[in-house]
Amino acid sequence: MAEILLPSYSSGNRVRADSDTGTVRLAVLLVIHAVVWTIASSLYRSNLDWAGDMLENYSWGIAWQAGYYKHPPLFAWIAAGWFSVFPHTDAAYFALSVVNAVLGVCGVVALARRFLPAREAAVAGLAMAVSPVYTTLAIKFNANTVLLSLWPWTAYFFVRYVQTGTRKAALAMGAAAGIAMLGKYFSVTLLAGLALAGLARPAWRARLMHPQVLLAVMAGTVVLWPHLRWLVENGMPTFGYARERMGEIARPLPAVAGDMVLYGLVQVAYLLPGMLFVLVLARHSRDRAAKLMLHGYVRRSLNRDLWWLSMGTFLAICALATATRTHLSSLWGNTQWFAITVFWLAVLGNAGIRMDTRRIPAVMAVYWAVVLALSAAGGYLKTVHHDKLAMEPRLELARAAHEVWDRRTGQPLRIVAGDDKEARAVAFYARGRIHYWDIFDASTTPWVKETDVRREGALFVCRDNDRHCRDTAAAFSGAAPLAVSVAKTSWGIRMPERHYILFVMPPGKEGGADVAAR
């Protein structure tokens, strides 16, 4: 994959030996990087994400559907597959997020090897690995961040095809594009950006105009076919959700233009740590290197192939926001910079600026120490100041809820419902597989039928101040409310108690009113 410490310019067997050694060293660095960020995430966060996306991923994934009402299925499948092997803990979930990001970094390195020597390709990957895009912003695993691992590899297979033109490369490109679309439909901007890059470069354009591209279309269609069939059979629910979301974030055109300026500035800020990493290795040529990297955003002539590969998706995202007149969120750009560090290293190499890769272990060690220290300090301060996410006793609620269910029924819990985050937490922090049922809109969880709930029984979990949830659960279950109070302890500090209402509907109980009747 790459060299780190040894030169890339030997010959014969020495080149292969050095490359193998460099691959091992890069792998070791990435493994340490993954461990550090898993620990750092656990220190900083005493819960999963505030919105509950990570709990939602799991509750969808264990149903193994070809699609879900909000998104295509890949990220949910990944979560379900991961937790079929690993324990249902926050740390294991953070590890999944980090592994996803590291796989994306490996994709950046693979892409870089199409343009750079092994040593520079490794630097390109590590420069991206230390950026917020692949670290702090990657810890919330969901439909957005799964693209961190998918987009670099899709770009790699695209470049491999336009460089080689083989049938095998065409099939791989199409399959990768289909997989990216299974991650999130927003990947259409990636495909548009890659198409723009291909059409802008004459040699690449010739490849894209060749009939062999039909093999890519065929491969992508095969990958997407189960999901496309699901869409037709279920009335295109994901498109309805997308229209609803776009309506919520619609803005006047002048406001969209202002968003683009802010969006661009935020993206540059996200990339600054990676730029600083490269500058540290540039040593005595730092000023010249900094100017070249900054000029690279607007100067195609520095390396036209890589400029279009780096900026094509950015331009496609801006075009989509303009056409739909929707707010341009800075988070949309998290996955688009798979080629920017490759571009930087190619430009610097052409200018004769070499990287001092001997400094990489020391630089990474300092970086990891800072990450752990800041994460510990941040996590402690969030606890002391009673941050809203730090206070939520999700694991504690799940344990208390399972104890109530076991004591009342003596049977395995199969279905949980109620307030979404709380109910999904009970499902996630469980010994077995427990399905979440949306009592408020059962169409969003069609794999659980009302008849299943009445046959298997269910535990309804509501916040004590959510009267709608309490009334709905009481009416359906016909059960008496049970009050539960739990508190989270973090960093040795006990948080204020939170209060919940449970309704136990044992298996086989008829319950109260039907969902349809309400």
PEPE-V135377 format. One line per field, one symbol per residue. ss: DSSP state (H for helix, E for strand, C for the rest). psi: psi as a letter, one per 30 degrees, with the letter a starting at -180 (. if undefined). burial: # if it has 24 or more other C-alpha atoms within 12 Angstrom, else .. A space follows every 50 residues. Layout:
ss: ???
psi: ???
burial: ???
//
This chain:
ss: CCCCCCCCCCCCHHHHHHHHHHHHHHHHHHHHHHHHHHHHHHHHCCCCCC CCHHHHHHHHHCCCCCCCCCCCCHHHHHHHHHHCCCCCCHHHHHHHHHHH HHHHHHHHHHHHCCCCCHHHHHHHHHHHHCCHHHCHHHCCCCCCCCHHHH HHHHHHHHHHHHHHCCHHHHHHHHHHHHHHHHHCHHHHHHHHHHHHHHHH CHHHHHHHCCCCHHHHHHHHHHHHHHHHHHHHHCCCHHHHHHHHHHHHCE CCHHHHHHHHHHHHHHHHHHHHHHHHHHHHHHHHHHHHHHHHHHHCCCCH HHCHHHHHHHHHHHHHHHHHHHHHCECCCHHHHHHCCCCHHHHHHHHHHH CCCCCCHHHHHHHHHHHHHHHHHHHHHHHHHHHHCCCHHHHCCHHHHHHH HHHHHHHHHCCCCCEEEECHHHHHHHHHCCCCCCEEECCCCHHHHCCCCH HHHHHHCEEEEEECCCHHHHHHHHHHHCCCCEEEEECCEECCEECCCEEE EEEEECCCCCCCCCCCCC
psi: ellefllggalbfeeeeeeeeeeeeeeeeeeeeeeefeeeeeeekglale fgeeeeeeeeeffhlfllfellfeeeeeeeeegfellileeeeeeeeeee eeeeeeeeeeeeffflleeeeeeeeeeefflfegcefffjkafefffefe eeeeeeeeeeefeegleeeeeeeeeeeeeeefekffffeeeeeeeeeeff jeeeeeeffkffffeeeeeeeeefeeeeeeeefggheeeeeeeeeeeegk lleeeeeeeeeeeeeeeeeefeeeeeeeeeffcfgeeeeeeeeeffffjf fejeefeeeefeeeeeeeeeeeefhlkjkfffgeffhffeeeeeeeeeef ggjlkifffeeeeeeeeeeeeeeeeeeeeeeeeeghkeeffkieeeeeee eeeeeeeeeglkkekklakeeeeeeeeeileajkkkkjfeifffiffjle eeeeefllkkkkkfgieeeeeeeeeefglkkkkkklkkkkhgkklkklkl kkjjjlkfkeabkleff.
burial: ########.........##.###.###.##.##################. .################################....############# ################################################## #############.###.##############################.# #..##.##...##.#######.##..##..#.....###..........# .....#..##..##..##.#############......##.###.##..# .#####################..#########################. ..#####..##.##..##..##..##.###.##.....############ ##.##......###################..########...####### ..##.#########....###########.###########...#..### #######...#...#...
//
